[in-house]
Amino acid sequence: MKDNSVRFKIIKELSVDYPVQLLSEFAGVSRSGHYKLLKLKNVKTPKQQED
């Protein structure tokens, strides 16, 4: 699980410049898992912060 946590952290950081779907596929994790983790941690994505 820790390995996936690192992957999700990288996806969060790179999602400013690249689509989450593409990053998730590249990292071998689910896009829904990324958003689930953000929801659990109540973290806004960079795109959400722009709004």
CHARMM-style PDB file with segment names, atoms N, HN, CA, C and O in Angstrom:
ATOM      1  N   MET     1       0.832  -1.204   0.000  1.00  0.00      PROA
ATOM      2  CA  MET     1       0.000   0.000   0.000  1.00  0.00      PROA
ATOM      3  C   MET     1       0.864   1.251   0.000  1.00  0.00      PROA
ATOM      4  O   MET     1       0.515   2.243  -0.640  1.00  0.00      PROA
ATOM      5  N   LYS     2       1.984   1.217   0.708  1.00  0.00      PROA
ATOM      6  HN  LYS     2       2.267   0.411   1.228  1.00  0.00      PROA
ATOM      7  CA  LYS     2       2.831   2.404   0.760  1.00  0.00      PROA
ATOM      8  C   LYS     2       3.326   2.768  -0.637  1.00  0.00      PROA
ATOM      9  O   LYS     2       3.440   3.946  -0.973  1.00  0.00      PROA
ATOM     10  N   ASP     3       3.619   1.758  -1.444  1.00  0.00      PROA
ATOM     11  HN  ASP     3       3.527   0.800  -1.171  1.00  0.00      PROA
ATOM     12  CA  ASP     3       4.069   2.000  -2.804  1.00  0.00      PROA
ATOM     13  C   ASP     3       3.004   2.777  -3.585  1.00  0.00      PROA
ATOM     14  O   ASP     3       3.330   3.713  -4.315  1.00  0.00      PROA
ATOM     15  N   ASN     4       1.739   2.394  -3.432  1.00  0.00      PROA
ATOM     16  HN  ASN     4       1.474   1.634  -2.839  1.00  0.00      PROA
ATOM     17  CA  ASN     4       0.662   3.117  -4.101  1.00  0.00      PROA
ATOM     18  C   ASN     4       0.515   4.528  -3.552  1.00  0.00      PROA
ATOM     19  O   ASN     4       0.180   5.443  -4.305  1.00  0.00      PROA
ATOM     20  N   SER     5       0.753   4.725  -2.284  1.00  0.00      PROA
ATOM     21  HN  SER     5       1.025   3.982  -1.672  1.00  0.00      PROA
ATOM     22  CA  SER     5       0.656   6.067  -1.698  1.00  0.00      PROA
ATOM     23  C   SER     5       1.649   7.006  -2.363  1.00  0.00      PROA
ATOM     24  O   SER     5       1.336   8.165  -2.633  1.00  0.00      PROA
ATOM     25  N   VAL     6       2.830   6.507  -2.620  1.00  0.00      PROA
ATOM     26  HN  VAL     6       3.084   5.565  -2.401  1.00  0.00      PROA
ATOM     27  CA  VAL     6       3.849   7.315  -3.303  1.00  0.00      PROA
ATOM     28  C   VAL     6       3.379   7.629  -4.715  1.00  0.00      PROA
ATOM     29  O   VAL     6       3.535   8.754  -5.190  1.00  0.00      PROA
ATOM     30  N   ARG     7       2.813   6.650  -5.376  1.00  0.00      PROA
ATOM     31  HN  ARG     7       2.687   5.736  -4.990  1.00  0.00      PROA
ATOM     32  CA  ARG     7       2.312   6.856  -6.737  1.00  0.00      PROA
ATOM     33  C   ARG     7       1.206   7.905  -6.746  1.00  0.00      PROA
ATOM     34  O   ARG     7       1.193   8.791  -7.601  1.00  0.00      PROA
ATOM     35  N   PHE     8       0.281   7.806  -5.798  1.00  0.00      PROA
ATOM     36  HN  PHE     8       0.292   7.087  -5.104  1.00  0.00      PROA
ATOM     37  CA  PHE     8      -0.814   8.769  -5.739  1.00  0.00      PROA
ATOM     38  C   PHE     8      -0.306  10.179  -5.432  1.00  0.00      PROA
ATOM     39  O   PHE     8      -0.844  11.161  -5.944  1.00  0.00      PROA
ATOM     40  N   LYS     9       0.718  10.277  -4.608  1.00  0.00      PROA
ATOM     41  HN  LYS     9       1.156   9.479  -4.192  1.00  0.00      PROA
ATOM     42  CA  LYS     9       1.302  11.585  -4.305  1.00  0.00      PROA
ATOM     43  C   LYS     9       1.911  12.206  -5.564  1.00  0.00      PROA
ATOM     44  O   LYS     9       1.746  13.399  -5.821  1.00  0.00      PROA
ATOM     45  N   ILE    10       2.598  11.403  -6.325  1.00  0.00      PROA
ATOM     46  HN  ILE    10       2.732  10.434  -6.116  1.00  0.00      PROA
ATOM     47  CA  ILE    10       3.201  11.888  -7.566  1.00  0.00      PROA
ATOM     48  C   ILE    10       2.107  12.313  -8.547  1.00  0.00      PROA
ATOM     49  O   ILE    10       2.230  13.342  -9.210  1.00  0.00      PROA
ATOM     50  N   ILE    11       1.044  11.523  -8.637  1.00  0.00      PROA
ATOM     51  HN  ILE    11       0.945  10.686  -8.098  1.00  0.00      PROA
ATOM     52  CA  ILE    11      -0.075  11.871  -9.512  1.00  0.00      PROA
ATOM     53  C   ILE    11      -0.665  13.204  -9.102  1.00  0.00      PROA
ATOM     54  O   ILE    11      -0.966  14.039  -9.955  1.00  0.00      PROA
ATOM     55  N   LYS    12      -0.834  13.411  -7.809  1.00  0.00      PROA
ATOM     56  HN  LYS    12      -0.589  12.732  -7.116  1.00  0.00      PROA
ATOM     57  CA  LYS    12      -1.393  14.677  -7.324  1.00  0.00      PROA
ATOM     58  C   LYS    12      -0.518  15.848  -7.747  1.00  0.00      PROA
ATOM     59  O   LYS    12      -1.026  16.878  -8.190  1.00  0.00      PROA
ATOM     60  N   GLU    13       0.778  15.696  -7.614  1.00  0.00      PROA
ATOM     61  HN  GLU    13       1.190  14.860  -7.254  1.00  0.00      PROA
ATOM     62  CA  GLU    13       1.704  16.780  -7.962  1.00  0.00      PROA
ATOM     63  C   GLU    13       1.730  17.046  -9.472  1.00  0.00      PROA
ATOM     64  O   GLU    13       1.791  18.197  -9.902  1.00  0.00      PROA
ATOM     65  N   LEU    14       1.682  15.987 -10.263  1.00  0.00      PROA
ATOM     66  HN  LEU    14       1.632  15.051  -9.913  1.00  0.00      PROA
ATOM     67  CA  LEU    14       1.769  16.153 -11.709  1.00  0.00      PROA
ATOM     68  C   LEU    14       0.431  16.494 -12.364  1.00  0.00      PROA
ATOM     69  O   LEU    14       0.390  16.873 -13.535  1.00  0.00      PROA
ATOM     70  N   SER    15      -0.662  16.358 -11.610  1.00  0.00      PROA
ATOM     71  HN  SER    15      -0.628  16.050 -10.660  1.00  0.00      PROA
ATOM     72  CA  SER    15      -1.991  16.597 -12.190  1.00  0.00      PROA
ATOM     73  C   SER    15      -2.209  18.056 -12.572  1.00  0.00      PROA
ATOM     74  O   SER    15      -3.198  18.379 -13.230  1.00  0.00      PROA
ATOM     75  N   VAL    16      -1.308  18.932 -12.175  1.00  0.00      PROA
ATOM     76  HN  VAL    16      -0.504  18.669 -11.641  1.00  0.00      PROA
ATOM     77  CA  VAL    16      -1.377  20.328 -12.601  1.00  0.00      PROA
ATOM     78  C   VAL    16      -1.125  20.420 -14.099  1.00  0.00      PROA
ATOM     79  O   VAL    16      -1.738  21.232 -14.792  1.00  0.00      PROA
ATOM     80  N   ASP    17      -0.220  19.585 -14.593  1.00  0.00      PROA
ATOM     81  HN  ASP    17       0.278  18.925 -14.030  1.00  0.00      PROA
ATOM     82  CA  ASP    17       0.203  19.655 -15.986  1.00  0.00      PROA
ATOM     83  C   ASP    17      -0.318  18.523 -16.868  1.00  0.00      PROA
ATOM     84  O   ASP    17      -0.329  18.648 -18.092  1.00  0.00      PROA
ATOM     85  N   TYR    18      -0.747  17.424 -16.260  1.00  0.00      PROA
ATOM     86  HN  TYR    18      -0.738  17.322 -15.266  1.00  0.00      PROA
ATOM     87  CA  TYR    18      -1.160  16.246 -17.032  1.00  0.00      PROA
ATOM     88  C   TYR    18      -2.484  15.712 -16.511  1.00  0.00      PROA
ATOM     89  O   TYR    18      -2.797  15.876 -15.332  1.00  0.00      PROA
ATOM     90  N   PRO    19      -3.269  15.072 -17.381  1.00  0.00      PROA
ATOM     91  CA  PRO    19      -4.555  14.501 -16.951  1.00  0.00      PROA
ATOM     92  C   PRO    19      -4.355  13.342 -15.965  1.00  0.00      PROA
ATOM     93  O   PRO    19      -3.450  12.523 -16.124  1.00  0.00      PROA
ATOM     94  N   VAL    20      -5.208  13.294 -14.960  1.00  0.00      PROA
ATOM     95  HN  VAL    20      -5.944  13.959 -14.831  1.00  0.00      PROA
ATOM     96  CA  VAL    20      -5.130  12.246 -13.942  1.00  0.00      PROA
ATOM     97  C   VAL    20      -5.286  10.871 -14.590  1.00  0.00      PROA
ATOM     98  O   VAL    20      -4.616   9.921 -14.184  1.00  0.00      PROA
ATOM     99  N   GLN    21      -6.146  10.754 -15.574  1.00  0.00      PROA
ATOM    100  HN  GLN    21      -6.690  11.526 -15.903  1.00  0.00      PROA
ATOM    101  CA  GLN    21      -6.350   9.458 -16.226  1.00  0.00      PROA
ATOM    102  C   GLN    21      -5.049   8.938 -16.833  1.00  0.00      PROA
ATOM    103  O   GLN    21      -4.709   7.768 -16.659  1.00  0.00      PROA
ATOM    104  N   LEU    22      -4.332   9.786 -17.532  1.00  0.00      PROA
ATOM    105  HN  LEU    22      -4.608  10.737 -17.673  1.00  0.00      PROA
ATOM    106  CA  LEU    22      -3.070   9.397 -18.147  1.00  0.00      PROA
ATOM    107  C   LEU    22      -2.031   9.016 -17.088  1.00  0.00      PROA
ATOM    108  O   LEU    22      -1.341   8.005 -17.217  1.00  0.00      PROA
ATOM    109  N   LEU    23      -1.931   9.833 -16.049  1.00  0.00      PROA
ATOM    110  HN  LEU    23      -2.492  10.654 -15.944  1.00  0.00      PROA
ATOM    111  CA  LEU    23      -0.966   9.563 -14.980  1.00  0.00      PROA
ATOM    112  C   LEU    23      -1.292   8.257 -14.261  1.00  0.00      PROA
ATOM    113  O   LEU    23      -0.392   7.491 -13.917  1.00  0.00      PROA
ATOM    114  N   SER    24      -2.579   8.006 -14.036  1.00  0.00      PROA
ATOM    115  HN  SER    24      -3.311   8.628 -14.315  1.00  0.00      PROA
ATOM    116  CA  SER    24      -3.000   6.774 -13.357  1.00  0.00      PROA
ATOM    117  C   SER    24      -2.645   5.546 -14.179  1.00  0.00      PROA
ATOM    118  O   SER    24      -2.141   4.556 -13.649  1.00  0.00      PROA
ATOM    119  N   GLU    25      -2.911   5.618 -15.476  1.00  0.00      PROA
ATOM    120  HN  GLU    25      -3.321   6.423 -15.906  1.00  0.00      PROA
ATOM    121  CA  GLU    25      -2.565   4.497 -16.349  1.00  0.00      PROA
ATOM    122  C   GLU    25      -1.057   4.249 -16.339  1.00  0.00      PROA
ATOM    123  O   GLU    25      -0.608   3.106 -16.255  1.00  0.00      PROA
ATOM    124  N   PHE    26      -0.297   5.310 -16.425  1.00  0.00      PROA
ATOM    125  HN  PHE    26      -0.662   6.239 -16.494  1.00  0.00      PROA
ATOM    126  CA  PHE    26       1.161   5.196 -16.431  1.00  0.00      PROA
ATOM    127  C   PHE    26       1.684   4.595 -15.123  1.00  0.00      PROA
ATOM    128  O   PHE    26       2.612   3.787 -15.133  1.00  0.00      PROA
ATOM    129  N   ALA    27       1.081   4.996 -14.000  1.00  0.00      PROA
ATOM    130  HN  ALA    27       0.327   5.653 -13.992  1.00  0.00      PROA
ATOM    131  CA  ALA    27       1.529   4.529 -12.682  1.00  0.00      PROA
ATOM    132  C   ALA    27       0.970   3.150 -12.330  1.00  0.00      PROA
ATOM    133  O   ALA    27       1.433   2.508 -11.387  1.00  0.00      PROA
ATOM    134  N   GLY    28      -0.023   2.701 -13.093  1.00  0.00      PROA
ATOM    135  HN  GLY    28      -0.399   3.222 -13.859  1.00  0.00      PROA
ATOM    136  CA  GLY    28      -0.598   1.389 -12.823  1.00  0.00      PROA
ATOM    137  C   GLY    28      -1.539   1.375 -11.633  1.00  0.00      PROA
ATOM    138  O   GLY    28      -1.661   0.361 -10.945  1.00  0.00      PROA
ATOM    139  N   VAL    29      -2.206   2.496 -11.388  1.00  0.00      PROA
ATOM    140  HN  VAL    29      -2.107   3.320 -11.948  1.00  0.00      PROA
ATOM    141  CA  VAL    29      -3.192   2.583 -10.311  1.00  0.00      PROA
ATOM    142  C   VAL    29      -4.507   3.084 -10.894  1.00  0.00      PROA
ATOM    143  O   VAL    29      -4.541   3.606 -12.009  1.00  0.00      PROA
ATOM    144  N   SER    30      -5.586   2.922 -10.136  1.00  0.00      PROA
ATOM    145  HN  SER    30      -5.558   2.498  -9.231  1.00  0.00      PROA
ATOM    146  CA  SER    30      -6.881   3.352 -10.644  1.00  0.00      PROA
ATOM    147  C   SER    30      -7.090   4.848 -10.420  1.00  0.00      PROA
ATOM    148  O   SER    30      -6.646   5.413  -9.421  1.00  0.00      PROA
ATOM    149  N   ARG    31      -7.765   5.461 -11.360  1.00  0.00      PROA
ATOM    150  HN  ARG    31      -8.125   5.001 -12.172  1.00  0.00      PROA
ATOM    151  CA  ARG    31      -8.100   6.879 -11.228  1.00  0.00      PROA
ATOM    152  C   ARG    31      -9.044   7.079 -10.047  1.00  0.00      PROA
ATOM    153  O   ARG    31      -8.928   8.056  -9.306  1.00  0.00      PROA
ATOM    154  N   SER    32      -9.978   6.146  -9.878  1.00  0.00      PROA
ATOM    155  HN  SER    32     -10.072   5.352 -10.480  1.00  0.00      PROA
ATOM    156  CA  SER    32     -10.920   6.268  -8.763  1.00  0.00      PROA
ATOM    157  C   SER    32     -10.200   6.180  -7.421  1.00  0.00      PROA
ATOM    158  O   SER    32     -10.596   6.836  -6.457  1.00  0.00      PROA
ATOM    159  N   GLY    33      -9.149   5.374  -7.357  1.00  0.00      PROA
ATOM    160  HN  GLY    33      -8.828   4.840  -8.139  1.00  0.00      PROA
ATOM    161  CA  GLY    33      -8.356   5.284  -6.130  1.00  0.00      PROA
ATOM    162  C   GLY    33      -7.690   6.607  -5.791  1.00  0.00      PROA
ATOM    163  O   GLY    33      -7.581   6.981  -4.623  1.00  0.00      PROA
ATOM    164  N   HSD    34      -7.251   7.305  -6.820  1.00  0.00      PROA
ATOM    165  HN  HSD    34      -7.340   7.001  -7.769  1.00  0.00      PROA
ATOM    166  CA  HSD    34      -6.635   8.623  -6.622  1.00  0.00      PROA
ATOM    167  C   HSD    34      -7.641   9.583  -5.988  1.00  0.00      PROA
ATOM    168  O   HSD    34      -7.344  10.250  -4.997  1.00  0.00      PROA
ATOM    169  N   TYR    35      -8.840   9.640  -6.579  1.00  0.00      PROA
ATOM    170  HN  TYR    35      -9.082   9.098  -7.384  1.00  0.00      PROA
ATOM    171  CA  TYR    35      -9.850  10.560  -6.056  1.00  0.00      PROA
ATOM    172  C   TYR    35     -10.368  10.120  -4.686  1.00  0.00      PROA
ATOM    173  O   TYR    35     -10.709  10.958  -3.851  1.00  0.00      PROA
ATOM    174  N   LYS    36     -10.427   8.816  -4.457  1.00  0.00      PROA
ATOM    175  HN  LYS    36     -10.150   8.135  -5.136  1.00  0.00      PROA
ATOM    176  CA  LYS    36     -10.856   8.311  -3.144  1.00  0.00      PROA
ATOM    177  C   LYS    36      -9.868   8.741  -2.061  1.00  0.00      PROA
ATOM    178  O   LYS    36     -10.268   9.155  -0.973  1.00  0.00      PROA
ATOM    179  N   LEU    37      -8.582   8.640  -2.367  1.00  0.00      PROA
ATOM    180  HN  LEU    37      -8.257   8.304  -3.251  1.00  0.00      PROA
ATOM    181  CA  LEU    37      -7.553   9.047  -1.409  1.00  0.00      PROA
ATOM    182  C   LEU    37      -7.646  10.543  -1.127  1.00  0.00      PROA
ATOM    183  O   LEU    37      -7.526  10.965   0.023  1.00  0.00      PROA
ATOM    184  N   LEU    38      -7.859  11.344  -2.168  1.00  0.00      PROA
ATOM    185  HN  LEU    38      -7.957  11.001  -3.102  1.00  0.00      PROA
ATOM    186  CA  LEU    38      -7.999  12.786  -1.972  1.00  0.00      PROA
ATOM    187  C   LEU    38      -9.206  13.101  -1.090  1.00  0.00      PROA
ATOM    188  O   LEU    38      -9.144  13.969  -0.220  1.00  0.00      PROA
ATOM    189  N   LYS    39     -10.292  12.389  -1.329  1.00  0.00      PROA
ATOM    190  HN  LYS    39     -10.342  11.684  -2.036  1.00  0.00      PROA
ATOM    191  CA  LYS    39     -11.503  12.621  -0.538  1.00  0.00      PROA
ATOM    192  C   LYS    39     -11.280  12.248   0.926  1.00  0.00      PROA
ATOM    193  O   LYS    39     -11.714  12.960   1.832  1.00  0.00      PROA
ATOM    194  N   LEU    40     -10.600  11.126   1.145  1.00  0.00      PROA
ATOM    195  HN  LEU    40     -10.247  10.547   0.410  1.00  0.00      PROA
ATOM    196  CA  LEU    40     -10.317  10.695   2.513  1.00  0.00      PROA
ATOM    197  C   LEU    40      -9.438  11.704   3.242  1.00  0.00      PROA
ATOM    198  O   LEU    40      -9.610  11.944   4.437  1.00  0.00      PROA
ATOM    199  N   LYS    41      -8.498  12.289   2.513  1.00  0.00      PROA
ATOM    200  HN  LYS    41      -8.358  12.094   1.543  1.00  0.00      PROA
ATOM    201  CA  LYS    41      -7.591  13.262   3.111  1.00  0.00      PROA
ATOM    202  C   LYS    41      -8.132  14.680   3.012  1.00  0.00      PROA
ATOM    203  O   LYS    41      -7.537  15.619   3.541  1.00  0.00      PROA
ATOM    204  N   ASN    42      -9.286  14.832   2.319  1.00  0.00      PROA
ATOM    205  HN  ASN    42      -9.769  14.069   1.890  1.00  0.00      PROA
ATOM    206  CA  ASN    42      -9.926  16.136   2.139  1.00  0.00      PROA
ATOM    207  C   ASN    42      -8.947  17.136   1.526  1.00  0.00      PROA
ATOM    208  O   ASN    42      -8.787  18.252   2.019  1.00  0.00      PROA
ATOM    209  N   VAL    43      -8.308  16.719   0.459  1.00  0.00      PROA
ATOM    210  HN  VAL    43      -8.438  15.812   0.059  1.00  0.00      PROA
ATOM    211  CA  VAL    43      -7.316  17.528  -0.234  1.00  0.00      PROA
ATOM    212  C   VAL    43      -7.897  18.006  -1.547  1.00  0.00      PROA
ATOM    213  O   VAL    43      -8.542  17.238  -2.261  1.00  0.00      PROA
ATOM    214  N   LYS    44      -7.675  19.266  -1.869  1.00  0.00      PROA
ATOM    215  HN  LYS    44      -7.152  19.890  -1.289  1.00  0.00      PROA
ATOM    216  CA  LYS    44      -8.116  19.799  -3.148  1.00  0.00      PROA
ATOM    217  C   LYS    44      -7.015  19.620  -4.177  1.00  0.00      PROA
ATOM    218  O   LYS    44      -5.834  19.814  -3.891  1.00  0.00      PROA
ATOM    219  N   THR    45      -7.429  19.244  -5.382  1.00  0.00      PROA
ATOM    220  HN  THR    45      -8.389  19.086  -5.614  1.00  0.00      PROA
ATOM    221  CA  THR    45      -6.473  19.132  -6.472  1.00  0.00      PROA
ATOM    222  C   THR    45      -6.083  20.521  -6.915  1.00  0.00      PROA
ATOM    223  O   THR    45      -6.818  21.472  -6.650  1.00  0.00      PROA
ATOM    224  N   PRO    46      -4.954  20.673  -7.580  1.00  0.00      PROA
ATOM    225  CA  PRO    46      -4.554  21.999  -8.064  1.00  0.00      PROA
ATOM    226  C   PRO    46      -5.623  22.657  -8.929  1.00  0.00      PROA
ATOM    227  O   PRO    46      -5.810  23.872  -8.859  1.00  0.00      PROA
ATOM    228  N   LYS    47      -6.323  21.875  -9.738  1.00  0.00      PROA
ATOM    229  HN  LYS    47      -6.171  20.889  -9.794  1.00  0.00      PROA
ATOM    230  CA  LYS    47      -7.378  22.445 -10.575  1.00  0.00      PROA
ATOM    231  C   LYS    47      -8.548  22.955  -9.734  1.00  0.00      PROA
ATOM    232  O   LYS    47      -9.151  23.975 -10.065  1.00  0.00      PROA
ATOM    233  N   GLN    48      -8.870  22.248  -8.644  1.00  0.00      PROA
ATOM    234  HN  GLN    48      -8.379  21.419  -8.374  1.00  0.00      PROA
ATOM    235  CA  GLN    48      -9.933  22.693  -7.748  1.00  0.00      PROA
ATOM    236  C   GLN    48      -9.530  23.987  -7.032  1.00  0.00      PROA
ATOM    237  O   GLN    48     -10.381  24.830  -6.751  1.00  0.00      PROA
ATOM    238  N   GLN    49      -8.252  24.142  -6.739  1.00  0.00      PROA
ATOM    239  HN  GLN    49      -7.561  23.456  -6.967  1.00  0.00      PROA
ATOM    240  CA  GLN    49      -7.779  25.324  -6.037  1.00  0.00      PROA
ATOM    241  C   GLN    49      -7.871  26.564  -6.926  1.00  0.00      PROA
ATOM    242  O   GLN    49      -8.006  27.681  -6.426  1.00  0.00      PROA
ATOM    243  N   GLU    50      -7.797  26.365  -8.249  1.00  0.00      PROA
ATOM    244  HN  GLU    50      -7.687  25.458  -8.655  1.00  0.00      PROA
ATOM    245  CA  GLU    50      -7.903  27.494  -9.175  1.00  0.00      PROA
ATOM    246  C   GLU    50      -9.305  28.081  -9.168  1.00  0.00      PROA
ATOM    247  O   GLU    50      -9.473  29.284  -9.371  1.00  0.00      PROA
ATOM    248  N   ASP    51     -10.313  27.249  -8.938  1.00  0.00      PROA
ATOM    249  HN  ASP    51     -10.177  26.272  -8.773  1.00  0.00      PROA
ATOM    250  CA  ASP    51     -11.711  27.709  -8.955  1.00  0.00      PROA
ATOM    251  C   ASP    51     -12.083  28.550  -7.765  1.00  0.00      PROA
ATOM    252  OT1 ASP    51     -13.224  28.998  -7.658  1.00  0.00      PROA
TER     253      ASP     51
END
